[in-house]
Amino acid sequence: MFKLILAPMAGYTDRAFREIASEFGADETISEMVSCKGITFKDKKTLSLLEKYPGENNLSVQIFAGDKESVISACQILKSFDFKSININMGCPAPKIVKSNQGSYLIKKPDLVYDLVRAAVLNSNLDVSIKIRKSFEGIFSIDAIKAAEEAGASGIILHARSREEYYRGENDWDYIKKIKGLIKIPLIGNGDILSVKDAKEKIEYSGVDGLAIGRGTIGNPYIFRDIKANLKGQEISHPTKEERLDLLLRHLNLSIKYKGERLGILTMRKSYAYYFKNMENSKELRTKLNTENDYREIVKIIEDYRGL
């Protein structure tokens, strides 16, 4: 079964946005990246990332670690949570993650990849997948991917940029297509899916079993609905200005509901520009929203713009 996944993004894939993405057709969502050691030591901030919205039943938790003991401990604790599956991050390019032998660093250590995946599989009652990149320091991820498959991984999410590229340059779908032909477990393609056209082209070219979409969903969760409609040969209905503003307000209200007014408003600031993308005369509006801390004023700004 072809699957559309909301890819994990730090600071974005919180409860509020996951709820919206699911309503628009995401088959699965993945939490922000969660530290295994943070779970083990019951760090308050870490545990807050594990919170679900009411009725959430399609959430997979993404963990990260550099040693199997941390994975074992975290997975045993996670048994008391009702997650859909576990995903191990092996692609984060952040220097502080890589320096601690986690994230993209694991591309260079297939034996450790095997150990981490095997530890999760044996100590969890859930399916275990990994999310990995194309390469790190000239070493390609194929051996790490095969190690994960041998260890019992249920699937691979592949972002085909090198660690050094971060999110720049063009995602290498030739590499994704190559890997698809080399493994037997499902391969989910990730990277540069910003439109229905992108999705269709990448699916047809690579033969992937699904897509994990990240940046292309911010301010545009409609992309899940539209890709599904396109795959079924149905007509796509583009959201009106009013519909986009309504969704923005819903996102804002959910953010405040789950995080409180102050933090909820601050969290939304990074998303405003995406909601107003390609909308006329919105530059000044975005500036106002990014400096306003009062909920009533934010709503007034948005409603005033609606009436223009």
C-alpha positions as CSV (number, residue, x, y, z in Angstrom):
1,M,0.0,0.0,0.0
2,F,1.4,3.4,-1.1
3,K,1.9,5.6,1.9
4,L,2.1,9.4,2.4
5,I,4.1,10.4,5.5
6,L,4.6,13.8,7.3
7,A,8.4,13.8,7.6
8,P,9.8,14.7,11.0
9,M,10.9,18.4,11.3
10,A,12.3,19.9,14.5
11,G,10.1,22.8,15.5
12,Y,7.3,22.0,13.0
13,T,5.9,18.5,13.4
14,D,4.3,19.2,16.8
15,R,0.8,18.1,17.9
16,A,-0.9,21.0,16.2
17,F,0.6,20.5,12.8
18,R,0.4,16.7,12.9
19,E,-3.3,17.0,13.7
20,I,-3.8,19.3,10.6
21,A,-1.7,17.1,8.3
22,S,-3.6,14.0,9.3
23,E,-6.9,15.8,8.6
24,F,-5.6,16.5,5.1
25,G,-4.6,12.9,4.4
26,A,-1.2,12.1,5.9
27,D,-1.3,8.3,6.4
28,E,1.4,8.5,9.0
29,T,3.1,11.3,10.9
30,I,6.5,11.3,12.6
31,S,7.4,13.1,15.8
32,E,10.1,15.6,16.1
33,M,13.5,13.9,16.8
34,V,13.6,12.6,20.4
35,S,16.7,11.7,22.4
36,C,16.9,8.1,23.7
37,K,18.9,9.4,26.7
38,G,16.3,12.1,27.3
39,I,13.6,9.5,27.3
40,T,15.6,7.3,29.8
41,F,16.3,10.2,32.1
42,K,12.7,11.4,31.8
43,D,13.8,14.9,30.7
44,K,10.7,17.2,30.8
45,K,11.3,18.8,27.4
46,T,12.0,15.4,25.8
47,L,8.8,13.9,27.2
48,S,6.8,16.8,25.9
49,L,7.7,15.8,22.4
50,L,6.0,12.5,23.0
51,E,2.6,14.0,23.8
52,K,-0.2,13.2,21.3
53,Y,-3.3,15.1,20.4
54,P,-6.7,13.5,21.4
55,G,-7.4,10.5,19.2
56,E,-4.0,10.5,17.5
57,N,-3.5,7.0,16.2
58,N,-1.0,7.4,13.3
59,L,2.0,8.8,15.1
60,S,5.4,7.2,14.8
61,V,8.2,8.3,17.2
62,Q,11.6,9.2,15.9
63,I,14.4,8.5,18.3
64,F,18.2,9.1,18.0
65,A,21.1,7.5,19.8
66,G,24.7,6.5,19.3
67,D,24.8,3.3,21.4
68,K,22.5,0.3,21.7
69,E,22.2,0.5,25.5
70,S,20.4,3.9,25.1
71,V,18.1,2.4,22.4
72,I,17.2,-0.6,24.6
73,S,16.4,1.6,27.6
74,A,14.3,4.0,25.5
75,C,12.4,1.3,23.7
76,Q,11.5,-0.4,26.9
77,I,10.0,2.9,28.2
78,L,8.2,3.6,24.9
79,K,6.3,0.3,25.3
80,S,4.0,2.2,27.6
81,F,3.2,4.7,24.8
82,D,0.8,3.9,22.0
83,F,2.9,4.8,18.9
84,K,2.4,3.4,15.4
85,S,6.1,2.5,15.0
86,I,9.6,3.6,15.8
87,N,11.9,5.4,13.4
88,I,15.6,5.8,14.1
89,N,17.2,9.0,12.9
90,M,20.4,8.3,10.9
91,G,20.4,11.4,8.8
92,C,20.4,14.5,11.0
93,P,23.3,16.8,9.7
94,A,23.5,19.1,12.8
95,P,27.1,19.3,14.0
96,K,26.2,18.7,17.7
97,I,24.4,15.5,16.7
98,V,27.2,14.2,14.3
99,K,29.9,15.0,16.8
100,S,28.2,12.7,19.3
101,N,28.3,9.8,16.9
102,Q,24.6,10.1,16.0
103,G,22.5,11.1,13.0
104,S,24.4,11.2,9.7
105,Y,27.6,9.9,11.4
106,L,26.0,6.5,11.4
107,I,26.2,6.3,7.6
108,K,29.9,5.5,8.2
109,K,29.2,2.7,10.7
110,P,27.1,-0.1,9.2
111,D,27.9,-2.4,12.1
112,L,26.6,0.1,14.6
113,V,23.5,0.7,12.4
114,Y,22.9,-3.1,12.7
115,D,23.3,-3.0,16.5
116,L,20.9,0.0,16.9
117,V,18.2,-1.4,14.7
118,R,18.5,-4.9,16.2
119,A,18.3,-3.5,19.7
120,A,15.1,-1.6,18.9
121,V,13.6,-4.6,17.1
122,L,14.3,-7.0,20.0
123,N,13.2,-4.5,22.7
124,S,10.0,-3.1,21.2
125,N,6.6,-4.4,20.2
126,L,6.6,-2.0,17.2
127,D,7.9,-2.0,13.7
128,V,11.3,-0.2,13.4
129,S,12.4,1.8,10.4
130,I,15.3,4.2,9.8
131,K,15.6,7.6,8.2
132,I,19.0,8.1,6.5
133,R,20.8,10.3,4.0
134,K,22.7,9.5,0.8
135,S,26.2,9.9,2.1
136,F,28.7,11.4,4.6
137,E,32.2,12.4,3.8
138,G,32.1,10.5,0.5
139,I,30.8,7.3,2.1
140,F,27.5,6.2,0.6
141,S,24.7,4.8,2.8
142,I,24.1,1.6,0.9
143,D,26.0,-0.6,3.4
144,A,24.2,1.1,6.3
145,I,20.8,0.6,4.6
146,K,21.6,-3.1,4.0
147,A,22.7,-3.5,7.6
148,A,19.4,-2.0,8.8
149,E,17.5,-4.4,6.5
150,E,19.4,-7.4,7.9
151,A,18.8,-6.3,11.4
152,G,15.0,-6.4,10.9
153,A,14.1,-2.9,9.8
154,S,10.5,-2.7,8.5
155,G,11.4,0.1,6.0
156,I,13.8,2.8,5.0
157,I,13.1,6.6,4.6
158,L,15.8,7.9,2.3
159,H,16.7,11.6,1.9
160,A,19.1,11.6,-1.0
161,R,21.4,14.5,-0.1
162,S,24.8,14.2,1.5
163,R,25.3,15.3,5.1
164,E,27.5,18.2,3.7
165,E,24.7,19.5,1.5
166,Y,22.3,19.8,4.5
167,Y,19.1,21.0,2.6
168,R,20.9,22.7,-0.3
169,G,21.2,21.5,-3.9
170,E,19.1,18.9,-5.6
171,N,17.9,15.7,-4.0
172,D,19.4,12.7,-5.8
173,W,16.4,10.6,-7.0
174,D,18.7,8.5,-9.1
175,Y,20.2,7.3,-5.9
176,I,16.7,6.6,-4.4
177,K,15.8,4.6,-7.5
178,K,19.1,2.6,-7.2
179,I,18.4,1.7,-3.6
180,K,14.9,0.7,-4.4
181,G,16.3,-2.0,-6.6
182,L,18.7,-3.3,-4.0
183,I,16.4,-3.9,-1.0
184,K,13.4,-6.0,-0.3
185,I,11.7,-3.9,2.4
186,P,9.6,-0.8,1.6
187,L,11.5,2.3,0.6
188,I,10.0,5.8,1.3
189,G,11.5,8.6,-0.8
190,N,12.1,12.0,0.9
191,G,13.3,15.3,-0.5
192,D,12.2,18.1,-2.9
193,I,8.5,17.2,-2.9
194,L,7.0,20.6,-3.1
195,S,4.0,20.0,-5.4
196,V,1.7,17.4,-6.8
197,K,3.8,17.5,-10.0
198,D,7.0,16.7,-8.0
199,A,5.3,13.8,-6.3
200,K,3.9,12.3,-9.5
201,E,7.3,12.5,-11.3
202,K,9.3,11.1,-8.4
203,I,6.9,8.2,-7.8
204,E,6.8,7.2,-11.5
205,Y,10.6,7.5,-11.8
206,S,11.8,5.8,-8.7
207,G,9.1,3.2,-7.9
208,V,9.2,4.1,-4.2
209,D,6.6,2.6,-1.9
210,G,5.7,6.0,-0.4
211,L,6.8,9.6,0.1
212,A,7.8,11.4,3.3
213,I,7.2,15.1,2.8
214,G,8.7,17.7,5.0
215,R,9.2,21.3,4.0
216,G,6.6,21.0,1.2
217,T,3.8,20.6,3.8
218,I,4.5,23.8,5.9
219,G,1.6,26.1,5.3
220,N,0.5,23.6,2.7
221,P,-0.9,20.4,4.3
222,Y,-3.3,20.3,1.2
223,I,-0.4,18.5,-0.6
224,F,-1.4,15.2,1.0
225,R,-5.0,15.5,-0.2
226,D,-4.0,16.7,-3.6
227,I,-1.4,13.9,-4.2
228,K,-4.0,11.3,-3.3
229,A,-6.6,12.9,-5.6
230,N,-4.0,13.0,-8.4
231,L,-3.1,9.3,-8.0
232,K,-6.8,8.4,-8.3
233,G,-7.2,10.5,-11.4
234,Q,-9.4,13.0,-9.6
235,E,-9.5,16.8,-10.1
236,I,-7.5,18.9,-7.6
237,S,-9.2,21.9,-5.9
238,H,-6.8,24.6,-5.0
239,P,-7.5,26.4,-1.7
240,T,-8.9,29.9,-1.8
241,K,-7.4,32.8,0.1
242,E,-10.2,32.5,2.7
243,E,-9.6,28.8,3.1
244,R,-5.9,29.4,3.7
245,L,-6.6,32.1,6.2
246,D,-9.1,29.9,8.0
247,L,-6.5,27.1,8.2
248,L,-3.8,29.5,9.5
249,L,-6.2,30.5,12.3
250,R,-7.0,26.9,13.1
251,H,-3.3,26.1,13.3
252,L,-2.7,29.1,15.5
253,N,-5.5,28.1,17.8
254,L,-4.3,24.5,18.1
255,S,-0.8,25.7,18.8
256,I,-2.1,27.8,21.7
257,K,-4.3,25.0,22.9
258,Y,-1.4,22.6,23.2
259,K,1.4,25.0,24.2
260,G,-0.3,28.0,25.9
261,E,-0.7,31.4,24.4
262,R,2.9,32.7,24.7
263,L,4.7,29.6,23.4
264,G,1.9,28.8,20.9
265,I,2.3,32.2,19.3
266,L,6.1,32.1,19.2
267,T,6.0,28.6,17.6
268,M,3.7,29.9,14.8
269,R,6.1,32.7,13.7
270,K,8.2,30.4,11.6
271,S,5.1,29.2,9.7
272,Y,3.4,32.5,8.8
273,A,5.5,33.1,5.6
274,Y,4.5,29.7,4.3
275,Y,0.8,30.3,4.7
276,F,1.0,33.7,2.9
277,K,3.3,32.4,0.1
278,N,2.3,34.0,-3.2
279,M,-0.5,36.0,-1.6
280,E,-0.5,39.7,-2.8
281,N,0.5,42.5,-0.5
282,S,1.4,40.2,2.4
283,K,5.0,41.2,3.1
284,E,4.0,44.0,5.6
285,L,1.5,41.6,7.2
286,R,4.1,38.9,7.8
287,T,6.3,41.5,9.5
288,K,3.5,42.5,11.8
289,L,2.6,38.9,12.7
290,N,6.3,38.1,13.5
291,T,6.5,40.8,16.1
292,E,3.0,40.6,17.6
293,N,2.5,38.7,20.9
294,D,-1.2,39.4,21.6
295,Y,-3.6,36.8,20.3
296,R,-6.4,39.2,19.7
297,E,-4.2,41.6,17.7
298,I,-2.9,38.7,15.6
299,V,-6.4,37.7,14.7
300,K,-7.3,41.3,13.9
301,I,-4.3,41.6,11.6
302,I,-5.3,38.4,9.7
303,E,-9.0,39.4,9.5
304,D,-8.1,42.9,8.2
305,Y,-6.0,41.3,5.5
306,R,-8.9,39.0,4.6
307,G,-11.1,42.1,3.9
308,L,-8.6,43.7,1.5
